Amino acid sequence: MKLVKSIALASAAAFVGVTGASAADLPGAEPVEYVKVCDAYGAGFFYIPGSETCLQIGGFARLEMTSGELVRNSAGDTKSDSANRTGYRVRTRVWFDARTESEYGTIRTFIRLQLQRETGGVGQDAKISNGLTGLDADDSLFDQAYVQFAGLTAGVTDSFWDFKPYPTFTNPFVSDRTVPALAYTAQFDGFSASIALEDATARYRNTAPNGAPNSGQEIPDIVANVRVKQGWGEAQISGVAHKISTNHNFTETFGGGTGGGGGDSSWGWGVQAGFKLNLPALAKGDFLWGQAGYTDGAGLSYNGLGDVNVGSGTTQNISSYNPQRDFVLVNGDIEKTRAINANLGILHYWSPTWRSALQATYISVNYRKVDADWKSGMIAANLIWSPVKKLDIGGELVYIKNLKKADVAYTGGKDDDAFVGRLRVQRDF
């Protein structure tokens, strides 16, 4: 028996020895590098394997259906039934936010891509494709792409003029524009100050029939702002200087004068102020938001008009002149367009899953006695249900009132109003 045990133990020892020797002779497996969480910049960031760069990926998918009344046609006295009263828009965005630490601070690269499909519309807001209304149209673009480094911002980014934490879906008289820009920002004690050179053609709204043709962009728009963001909320003051230069061959007439054959140049400008006041005493997430701006020849896109379609039930429906131009030429002289816009809105959470927003907005456009001035007001209210995190299902009702004035001979000097409804389903990730 002892002999059997001795043989068994000797065999086991020999097996272990052989196995150990074989394992030692095998090549070692490459260590697996798992994705690690990066918490230096907030939730959702992770380290790109093999690098010291943190990356966040996000986006949303949204369906929006719009239906409403038609506003008056260009004659100003009838409502046309030739366009769609209901339209659909499906939009998706995906963004990539990459950040790396360096001896100069954080280097940030941000890219946001957008895909959109739109069909139908309301009034002249019907999508125009190949000169026909109501056809579907697809849209794809890189909505933003910029680098930030040591206070420098370079690329396509939100305009440094804009202040837009607005509460409603519909914001016809609020500038919301991405533009190619080169900017520098200094930060100090919760404040920041920025100065930017922004591509003026990204806001270009100076077209025929009555807009005096621009001779092209001589210099970029100069935009600056001062901003504060703290626990109580945030606020911003911004300004813009815009160079106007006319086409030398322009001969159109306005209000009894002539455009003249010579070129001319001038400067337009604008100023804007906005605030967002957090209201935690009412409910978590509540806030009051306000914004007002004035422009004198800077271009009405700075008042928000470059971001809506004419005749959508959210602005003028007058095709006989361009309501977005920044100037007209009379007797060889530049007459700059003046405009003022104001917005006030509030967001309230009834519960963690139900919230509402109410917003009122107003704009007044003055063409310096050479064309029909006009005013418009809007009230929008919505109700949104979020059954799960980052899923919104909501509806919004909009009332718009257009006020036209006939400073010159114009047949459309009548008031008009309309109701527009929007249904939105959106999922963020």
ZALO-85482 format. One record per atom (N, C-alpha, C): x, y negated, z; residue in three letters. Coordinates in steps of 0.2 Angstrom, whole numbers, plus 5000, padded with zeros to 4 digits. Each point is the difference from the previous one (the first is absolute). Example, Ala and Ser with C-alpha at 12.3 -4.5 7.8 and 13.67 -1.06 7.14 Angstrom:
2
506650285039Ala;499649945000Ala;500449945000Ala;499849954996Ser;500449945001Ser;499649955003Ser;
***
This chain:
429
500450065000Met;499649945000Met;500449945000Met;500650005004Lys;500449945000Lys;500449994994Lys;500150064996Leu;500349994994Leu;499649974995Leu;499350025000Val;499549974996Val;500049925001Val;499949985006Lys;500049935002Lys;500649964997Lys;500650045001Ser;500649964998Ser;500049994993Ser;499850054996Ile;500050004993Ile;499549944997Ile;499450005004Ala;499549954998Ala;500349935001Ala;500349995006Leu;500249935002Leu;500649984995Leu;500450054998Ala;500549984996Ala;499849994993Ala;499450034998Ser;499749994993Ser;499749935000Ser;499749985006Ala;499749935000Ala;500549955000Ala;500550015004Ala;500649955000Ala;500349994993Ala;500150054997Ala;500250004993Ala;499649964995Ala;499350015001Phe;499549974996Phe;500049935001Phe;500049985006Val;500049935002Val;500649964997Val;500650045001Gly;500649974997Gly;500049994993Gly;499750054996Val;500049994993Val;499549954998Val;499449995004Thr;499549954998Thr;500349935001Thr;500449995006Gly;500249945002Gly;500649984994Gly;500450054998Ala;500549984995Ala;499749984994Ala;499450044998Ser;499749984994Ser;499749935000Ser;499649985006Ala;499749945000Ala;500549945000Ala;500650025003Ala;500549955000Ala;500349994992Ala;500050054997Asp;500249994993Asp;499549974995Asp;499449995002Leu;499549974996Leu;500049934999Leu;499949974995Pro;500149924999Pro;499449975004Pro;500249945004Gly;499549975004Gly;499549964996Gly;499350005002Ala;499549974996Ala;500049925001Ala;499849974995Glu;500049925000Glu;499549985006Glu;500249965004Pro;499549975005Pro;499449964997Pro;499450025002Val;499549964998Val;499949945003Val;499949944995Glu;499949935003Glu;499349994999Glu;499650005006Tyr;499349985000Tyr;499949935000Tyr;499449984997Val;499849935000Val;499949975007Val;500349955002Lys;500049975006Lys;499649945001Lys;499649995005Val;499649945001Val;500549945001Val;499849944997Cys;500449945001Cys;499549955003Cys;500149985007Asp;499649965004Asp;500249935000Asp;500649984997Ala;500349945000Ala;499549944997Ala;499650024996Tyr;499649954996Tyr;499250015001Tyr;499850045005Gly;499350015001Gly;499850074997Gly;499450025001Ala;499750064998Ala;500050024993Ala;500150064998Gly;500050024993Gly;500750004996Gly;500549985003Phe;500650004997Phe;500450075001Phe;500450024996Phe;500450065001Phe;500749994996Phe;500550045002Tyr;500649994997Tyr;500050044994Tyr;500349974994Ile;500150044994Ile;500650055001Ile;499950064999Pro;500550055002Pro;500749984997Pro;500550015003Gly;500749984998Gly;500149934999Gly;499649965004Ser;500149934999Ser;499849965007Ser;500249945001Glu;499849965006Glu;499549954998Glu;499650024994Thr;499449954998Thr;499450035003Thr;499649965003Cys;499350025002Cys;499549984995Cys;499550044999Leu;499549994994Leu;499350015003Leu;499649964998Gln;499350015001Gln;499650004994Gln;499550054999Ile;499650004994Ile;499349995002Ile;499649964997Gly;499349995001Gly;499649984994Gly;499449995001Gly;499649984994Gly;499250015002Gly;499649994995Phe;499350015001Phe;499750024993Phe;499450025000Ala;499550014995Ala;499449975001Ala;499749974995Arg;499449965002Arg;499550004994Arg;499450015001Leu;499449994995Leu;499649945003Leu;499949954995Glu;499649945001Glu;499550004995Glu;499349995002Met;499549994995Met;499749935001Met;499949964995Thr;499749945001Thr;499449994995Thr;499549975003Ser;499449994997Ser;499749935002Ser;499749974995Gly;499749935002Gly;499749964995Gly;499749945002Glu;499749964995Glu;500549974995Glu;499849974995Leu;500449974995Leu;499949925001Leu;500649974999Val;499949925001Val;499949984993Val;500049934999Arg;499849974994Arg;500550014995Arg;499850004993Asn;500550004995Asn;500349944999Asn;500449994994Ser;500449944999Ser;499649944998Ser;499350014998Ala;499649954999Ala;499749975006Ala;500150035005Gly;499849985007Gly;499250005001Gly;499650034996Asp;499349995001Asp;499650075000Asp;500450054998Thr;499750075000Thr;500450055003Thr;499750065002Lys;500450055002Lys;500050064995Lys;500650024998Ser;500150054995Ser;499950075002Ser;499650044997Asp;500050075001Asp;500450054996Asp;500549974997Ser;500450034995Ser;500650045003Ser;500149995007Ala;500650035003Ala;499750055006Ala;500550045002Asn;499850055005Asn;499949975007Asn;499550025003Arg;499949985007Arg;500350045006Arg;500350064998Thr;500350045004Thr;500750034997Thr;500550005004Gly;500650024998Gly;500450045006Gly;500550044997Tyr;500450045005Tyr;500749994999Tyr;500450005006Arg;500749995000Arg;500350055004Arg;500550044998Val;500350055004Val;500849985000Val;500249995006Arg;500749975000Arg;500450055005Arg;500650014999Thr;500550045004Thr;500649965001Thr;500350005005Arg;500749975001Arg;500450055004Arg;500750004998Val;500450045004Val;500749965001Val;500250005006Trp;500649965002Trp;500550045003Trp;500749974999Phe;500650035003Phe;500349955004Phe;500250005006Asp;500349955004Asp;500750045003Asp;500549984997Ala;500750035002Ala;500449945004Ala;500350025005Arg;500449965004Arg;500650035003Arg;500649965000Thr;500650035002Thr;500449945004Thr;500350025005Glu;500349965004Glu;500749994997Glu;500349935000Ser;500649994998Ser;500449955005Ser;500649984999Glu;500349955004Glu;499749934999Glu;499649994995Tyr;499649944999Tyr;499350005002Tyr;499850065003Gly;499350005002Gly;499750054996Gly;499350005000Thr;499650054996Thr;500049994993Thr;500150054996Ile;499949994993Ile;499350044998Ile;499649964997Arg;499350034999Arg;499950004992Arg;499750054998Thr;499850014993Thr;499250025000Thr;499649964997Phe;499350025000Phe;499750004993Phe;499750054998Ile;499750014994Ile;499250025001Ile;499649974996Arg;499350025001Arg;499750004993Arg;499750064998Leu;499750024993Leu;499350005001Leu;499749974995Gln;499250004999Gln;499850034994Gln;499450045000Leu;499750034995Leu;499249985001Leu;499749984994Gln;499349985001Gln;499650014994Gln;499450025001Arg;499550024994Arg;499449965002Arg;499849964995Glu;499449955001Glu;499550014994Glu;499450005002Thr;499550014994Thr;499449955002Thr;499749974995Gly;499449965001Gly;500249945004Gly;499549975003Gly;500149945004Gly;499449965001Gly;500049945003Val;499549965001Val;500049934996Val;499649994996Gly;500049944996Gly;500650004996Gly;500449944999Gln;500650004996Gln;500650045004Gln;499950025006Asp;500550045003Asp;500050074997Asp;499650024995Ala;500150064997Ala;500750004997Ala;500350065000Lys;500750014998Lys;500049984992Lys;500449964998Ile;500149984993Ile;500650044997Ile;499850044995Ser;500550044997Ser;499950004993Ser;500649984996Asn;499949984993Asn;499449964998Asn;499949955004Gly;499549954999Gly;499350025001Gly;499950065003Leu;499350035001Leu;499950015008Leu;499449985002Thr;499950005008Thr;499750075001Thr;500150035006Gly;499750065003Gly;500450064998Gly;500649994996Leu;500450064999Leu;500450025006Leu;500250065001Asp;500550025005Asp;500749974999Asp;500449995005Ala;500649984999Ala;500550035005Ala;500650024998Asp;500450035005Asp;500649955001Asp;500350005006Asp;500549955002Asp;500550045005Asp;500649994998Ser;500650025004Ser;500549955000Ser;500349995006Leu;500549955001Leu;500450025006Leu;500649975001Phe;500450005006Phe;499849945004Phe;499550005004Asp;499749945004Asp;500549965004Asp;500550045003Gln;500549975003Gln;500750045000Gln;500549974999Ala;500750035000Ala;500549955002Ala;500350005006Tyr;500549955002Tyr;500550035005Tyr;500549965001Val;500550025005Val;500149945005Val;500150025006Gln;500149955005Gln;500750015004Gln;500449955001Phe;500650015002Phe;500349935003Phe;500150005007Ala;500349955003Ala;499649934999Ala;499350015000Gly;499649944999Gly;499849994993Gly;500350034995Leu;499950004993Leu;499450044998Leu;499549984996Thr;499550044997Thr;500149994992Thr;500050054996Ala;500150004993Ala;499650054997Ala;499549984995Gly;499650054997Gly;499349984999Gly;499650044999Val;499249995000Val;499750015007Val;499849955003Thr;499750005006Thr;499449955001Thr;499750015006Asp;499549955002Asp;500249934999Asp;499649954997Ser;500249935000Ser;500149985007Ser;500549965001Phe;500249975007Phe;499549945001Phe;499549984995Trp;499549965001Trp;499450035004Trp;499950064999Asp;499450045002Asp;500050015007Asp;499350005003Phe;499950025007Phe;499350045000Phe;500150065000Lys;499450044998Lys;499850065005Lys;500049995006Pro;499750065004Pro;499249995000Pro;499749994995Tyr;499349984999Tyr;499650065002Tyr;499450005003Pro;499650055002Pro;499550044995Pro;499849974995Thr;499550024995Thr;500350034994Thr;499650044996Phe;500250034994Phe;500149944995Phe;499549954999Thr;500049954995Thr;500349945003Thr;500549974996Asn;500449945002Asn;500249964994Asn;499549974997Pro;500149974994Pro;500449945000Pro;500049965006Phe;500449945000Phe;500650005005Phe;500350065000Val;500650015004Val;500550034995Val;500649965000Ser;500650034996Ser;500250065003Ser;500150054995Asp;500250075002Asp;500450024994Asp;500649985000Arg;500450014993Arg;500750035002Arg;500250054996Thr;500750025000Thr;500449974994Thr;500649985001Val;500449964995Val;500750025001Val;500449994994Pro;500750015000Pro;500349945004Pro;500450015005Ala;500249955004Ala;500750015003Ala;500449955001Leu;500650005004Leu;500049955006Leu;500050035006Ala;499949965006Ala;500550025005Ala;500049955005Tyr;500450015006Tyr;499649985006Tyr;500050045005Thr;499649995006Thr;500550005006Thr;499949955005Ala;500350005006Ala;499550015006Ala;500250045005Gln;499650025005Gln;500349985007Gln;499549975004Phe;500249985007Phe;499550005005Phe;500050035005Asp;499550005006Asp;499350014998Asp;499950054996Gly;499350014997Gly;499849964995Gly;500449954997Phe;499849964995Phe;500450024994Phe;499849984994Ser;500450014994Ser;499949954995Ser;500549984996Ala;500049954995Ala;500250034993Ala;499749994995Ser;500250034993Ser;500049944995Ser;500450014995Ile;500049964994Ile;500150054994Ile;499649994995Ala;500050054995Ala;500049964993Ala;500350034995Leu;499949994993Leu;499650054997Leu;499349984998Glu;499650054998Glu;499849994992Glu;499950054997Asp;499850004993Asp;499449974998Asp;500049944998Ala;499349964998Ala;499650044995Ala;500350034996Thr;499650034995Thr;499550065003Thr;500250035006Ala;499650055003Ala;499349975002Ala;500049935000Arg;499449975002Arg;499749964994Arg;500250014994Tyr;499949964995Tyr;499350004998Tyr;499649945000Arg;499350004998Arg;499949944996Arg;500449984996Asn;500049944996Asn;499950024992Asn;499450014998Thr;499850034994Thr;499549964996Thr;499950014993Ala;499549974996Ala;499350025003Ala;499449974998Pro;500049954995Pro;500249935002Pro;499949985007Asn;500149935002Asn;500649995004Asn;500450055002Gly;500650005004Gly;500649974996Gly;500349955001Ala;500549984996Ala;500650055000Ala;500250024995Pro;500550065000Pro;500649985003Pro;500350045004Asn;500649995004Asn;500650024995Asn;500549965001Ser;500650014996Ser;500450065002Ser;499850035006Gly;500450065003Gly;500349985006Gly;500250055004Gln;500349995007Gln;500749974999Gln;500149945003Glu;500649975000Glu;500450025006Glu;499749995006Ile;500350035006Ile;499450045004Ile;500250045004Pro;499550045004Pro;499749955005Pro;499450035003Asp;499749965005Asp;500450015006Asp;500049945004Ile;500450005006Ile;499550015006Ile;500050055004Val;499550025005Val;500450005007Val;499749975005Ala;500350015006Ala;499450015006Ala;500250035005Asn;499550015005Asn;500450015007Asn;499649985005Val;500250015007Val;499550055003Val;500250055004Arg;499550055002Arg;500250025008Arg;499550015003Val;500050035007Val;499650065001Val;500250055003Lys;499750065002Lys;500150025007Lys;499550005004Gln;500150025007Gln;499450045003Gln;500050015006Gly;499550045003Gly;499349974999Gly;499949945000Trp;499349964999Trp;499850014993Trp;500450014995Gly;499950004993Gly;500549974995Gly;499849974995Glu;500549974996Glu;499849944996Glu;500449964997Ala;499849944997Ala;500649984995Ala;499849964995Gln;500549994994Gln;499849934997Gln;500549964999Ile;499949944995Ile;500550014994Ile;499749994994Ser;500450014994Ser;499949944995Ser;500549994996Gly;500049954995Gly;500350024993Gly;499849974995Val;500250024993Val;500249944996Val;500550004996Ala;500149954995Ala;500050034993Ala;499649984996His;500050034993His;500149954994His;500550024996Lys;500149954994Lys;499650014995Lys;499749954997Ile;499550004994Ile;500449974994Ile;500050034995Ser;500349984994Ser;499550024994Ser;499849954996Thr;499550014995Thr;500350024993Thr;499650034996Asn;500250014993Asn;500149944996Asn;500549994996His;500149944996His;499550004994His;499750054998Asn;499550004994Asn;499350005002Asn;499849995006Phe;499350005002Phe;499649944998Phe;499450014997Thr;499649944997Thr;499350015002Thr;499850045005Glu;499350015002Glu;499849935004Glu;499349995000Thr;499749945003Thr;499650025006Thr;500049955004Phe;499650015007Phe;499749945001Phe;499350005002Gly;499749945003Gly;500049944996Gly;500150004993Gly;500149944996Gly;500749994999Gly;500550035003Gly;500749984999Gly;500350054995Gly;500650004999Thr;500350054996Thr;500650035003Thr;500250064998Gly;500550035004Gly;500749974998Gly;500149974994Gly;500649974999Gly;500550054997Gly;500549984996Gly;500450054997Gly;500750005004Gly;500149975005Gly;500650005004Gly;500050045006Gly;500650025002Gly;500050045006Gly;500149965006Gly;499850035006Asp;500049965006Asp;500150055006Asp;500349975005Ser;500150055006Ser;499849965006Ser;499950045005Ser;499849985007Ser;500150055005Ser;499949995006Trp;500050055006Trp;499350005003Trp;499850075001Gly;499550015004Gly;500250035007Gly;499549995005Trp;500250035006Trp;499450025004Trp;500150045005Gly;499550025004Gly;500250025007Gly;499550005005Val;500250025007Val;499450045003Val;500250055004Gln;499550045003Gln;500250025007Gln;499450015004Ala;500150025007Ala;499550065002Ala;500350045004Gly;499550065001Gly;500250035007Gly;499550035003Phe;500150035007Phe;499650065001Phe;500350055004Lys;499650065002Lys;500050005008Lys;499550005003Leu;499950005007Leu;499750065003Leu;500450045003Asn;499850065003Asn;499549995006Asn;499550045000Leu;499450005005Leu;499950065004Leu;500550025004Pro;500050065003Pro;499450005006Pro;499849945002Ala;499549995005Ala;499350034997Ala;499949994994Leu;499450034997Leu;500150084999Leu;500550024996Ala;500150074999Ala;500750014997Ala;500350055001Lys;500750024997Lys;499950004993Lys;500549964997Gly;500049994993Gly;499649944997Gly;499649975004Asp;499749944998Asp;500449944998Asp;499849964995Phe;500449944999Phe;499649954996Phe;500249935001Leu;499749954996Leu;500649974995Leu;499849994994Trp;500549984995Trp;499749944996Trp;500549964999Gly;499849944996Gly;500649984995Gly;499849964995Gln;500549984995Gln;499749944996Gln;500449954999Ala;499849944995Ala;500649984996Ala;499949984994Gly;500549984996Gly;499849944995Gly;500549964998Tyr;499949944995Tyr;500550014995Tyr;499849994994Thr;500550004994Thr;499949944996Thr;500549974997Asp;500049944996Asp;500450024994Asp;499750044995Gly;500450014994Gly;500550065001Gly;499950045005Ala;500450065002Ala;499850064996Ala;499450004998Gly;499750064997Gly;499550035004Gly;499450014998Leu;499450025004Leu;500150085003Leu;500550034997Ser;500150075003Ser;500249995008Ser;500349945001Tyr;500249995007Tyr;499449995005Tyr;499449984997Asn;499450005003Asn;499650075000Asn;500350054997Gly;499750064999Gly;499650024994Gly;500049954995Leu;499650014994Leu;500450044995Leu;500650015001Gly;500350044995Gly;499950085002Gly;499750015005Asp;499950075002Asp;499350034999Asp;499649964997Val;499350024999Val;499849994993Val;499550044997Asn;499849994993Asn;499449955000Asn;500049964995Val;499549954999Val;499450044999Val;499449975003Gly;499450034999Gly;499850075004Gly;500450015005Ser;500050065003Ser;499450005006Ser;499749945000Gly;499649995006Gly;500449975006Gly;500649994999Thr;500449975005Thr;500449944998Thr;499849974994Thr;500349944998Thr;499649984994Thr;500249944997Gln;499649974994Gln;500050054994Gln;499549994996Asn;499950044994Asn;499949954995Asn;500549974998Ile;500049954995Ile;500650014995Ile;499850024994Ser;500550024995Ser;500249944996Ser;499749955000Ser;500249944996Ser;500649965002Ser;500350025006Tyr;500649975002Tyr;500350055005Tyr;500749995001Asn;500350055005Asn;500049975007Asn;499750035004Pro;499949975007Pro;500650015004Pro;500550044997Gln;500650015004Gln;500649964998Gln;500049954996Arg;500549964997Arg;500349955006Arg;500649994999Asp;500349955005Asp;500049934998Asp;499949994994Phe;500049934997Phe;499749994993Phe;499849944998Val;499849994993Val;500449944998Val;500049994994Leu;500449944997Leu;499549954996Leu;500049945003Val;499649954997Val;500449944998Val;499949984993Asn;500449954998Asn;500750005001Asn;500350065000Gly;500750025001Gly;500250005007Gly;499549995005Asp;500250005007Asp;499750065003Asp;500450035005Ile;499850065004Ile;499549985005Ile;499450035000Glu;499549995005Glu;500050075004Glu;500350005006Lys;500050065004Lys;499450025003Lys;499850065001Thr;499450035003Thr;500150005007Thr;499549985004Arg;500150005007Arg;499550055003Arg;500150045005Ala;499650045003Ala;500150015007Ala;499550025004Ile;500050015007Ile;499650075001Ile;500350045004Asn;499650065002Asn;500150015008Asn;499550035002Ala;499950025008Ala;499750065001Ala;500250045005Asn;499850075001Asn;500050015008Asn;499450035002Leu;500050025007Leu;499650075001Leu;500350045004Gly;499850075001Gly;500150035006Gly;499650055002Ile;500150035006Ile;499950085000Ile;500450045003Leu;499950075000Leu;499850025007Leu;499550055001His;499850025006His;499950085000His;500350035005Tyr;499950075001Tyr;499450015005Tyr;499550034997Trp;499450025005Trp;500250065004Trp;500450054997Ser;500350065003Ser;500650014997Ser;500450055002Pro;500650024997Pro;499950034993Pro;499450024998Thr;499850024993Thr;499649964996Thr;499749945003Trp;499649964996Trp;500349925001Trp;500049974994Arg;500249935000Arg;499749964995Arg;499949935001Ser;499749964995Ser;500549944999Ser;499949974994Ala;500349934999Ala;499549954997Ala;500149945001Leu;499749954997Leu;500449944998Leu;500049984994Gln;500449954998Gln;499649954995Gln;500249935001Ala;499749954996Ala;500649964996Ala;499949994994Thr;500649974996Thr;499749944996Thr;500449954998Tyr;499849944996Tyr;500649984996Tyr;499849974994Ile;500549974996Ile;499749944996Ile;500449954999Ser;499849944996Ser;500549994995Ser;499949994994Val;500549994994Val;499849934997Val;500549964999Asn;499949934998Asn;500549994994Asn;499749994994Tyr;500449994994Tyr;500149934998Tyr;500049965004Arg;500249935000Arg;499649964994Arg;499350015000Lys;499649974995Lys;500150024993Lys;500350054998Val;500150034993Val;499650064999Val;499750035005Asp;499650064998Asp;499650015006Asp;499550055000Ala;499550015005Ala;500350035006Ala;500049965006Asp;500250025006Asp;499550065003Asp;500250045004Trp;499650055003Trp;500250025007Trp;499550025004Lys;500150035006Lys;499650075001Lys;500350045005Ser;499750065001Ser;500050025007Ser;499650045002Gly;500050025007Gly;499850085000Gly;500250035005Met;499950075001Met;499950035007Met;499650045001Ile;499950035007Ile;500050084998Ile;500550045004Ala;500050074999Ala;500050035007Ala;499650065001Ala;499950035006Ala;500150084998Ala;500350045005Asn;500050074998Asn;500050045007Asn;499950064999Leu;499950055005Leu;500450064998Leu;500550025004Ile;500550064998Ile;500050055006Ile;499950064998Trp;500050065004Trp;500750044999Trp;500350025005Ser;500650045000Ser;500050065004Ser;499750054997Pro;499850065004Pro;500750045002Pro;500549994996Val;500650035002Val;500649954999Val;500650005003Lys;500549954999Lys;500249994993Lys;500049944998Lys;500249984993Lys;499550024995Lys;499450015001Leu;499550014995Leu;499549955001Leu;499849964995Asp;499549945001Asp;499550014995Asp;499450005002Ile;499450004996Ile;499649945001Ile;499949954996Gly;499649945001Gly;499749974994Gly;499649955002Gly;499649964995Gly;500149935002Gly;499949964995Glu;500149925001Glu;499549974995Glu;499749955003Leu;499549954996Leu;500349934999Leu;500049984994Val;500349934999Val;499549964997Val;499949945002Tyr;499649944997Tyr;500549954998Tyr;499949984994Ile;500449954997Ile;499549944997Ile;500349945001Lys;499649944998Lys;500549954996Lys;499850004994Asn;500449954995Asn;499749945000Asn;500449945000Leu;499749934999Leu;500549974995Leu;499649984994Lys;500449974995Lys;499849934999Lys;500549964999Lys;499949934999Lys;500249984993Lys;499649954997Ala;500249984993Ala;500349935000Ala;500650005001Asp;500449934999Asp;500149984993Asp;500050054996Val;500049994992Val;499450044997Val;499949984994Ala;499450044997Ala;500150075000Ala;499550035003Tyr;500050085001Tyr;499350025001Tyr;499850054997Thr;499350025000Thr;499950055006Thr;500650025003Gly;499950055005Gly;500049975007Gly;499749945001Gly;500049975007Gly;499550025004Gly;499950065002Lys;499550035004Lys;500350045005Lys;499750015006Asp;500250045005Asp;499850084998Asp;500350045004Asp;499950074999Asp;500250045006Asp;499750065001Asp;500250045006Asp;499850074998Asp;500350055004Ala;500050074998Ala;500150045006Ala;499850065001Phe;500250055005Phe;500450064996Phe;500550025004Val;500450054998Val;500150055005Val;499950074999Gly;500150055005Gly;500650044998Gly;500450025005Arg;500650054999Arg;499950065005Arg;500250064997Leu;500050065004Leu;500750025000Leu;500450025005Arg;500750025000Arg;500150065004Arg;500450044997Val;500250065004Val;500850004999Val;500350005006Gln;500850004999Gln;500350055006Gln;500550034997Arg;500450045005Arg;500749984999Arg;500349995006Asp;500749985001Asp;500450065002Asp;500650004998Phe;500550055003Phe;500749975001Phe;
***
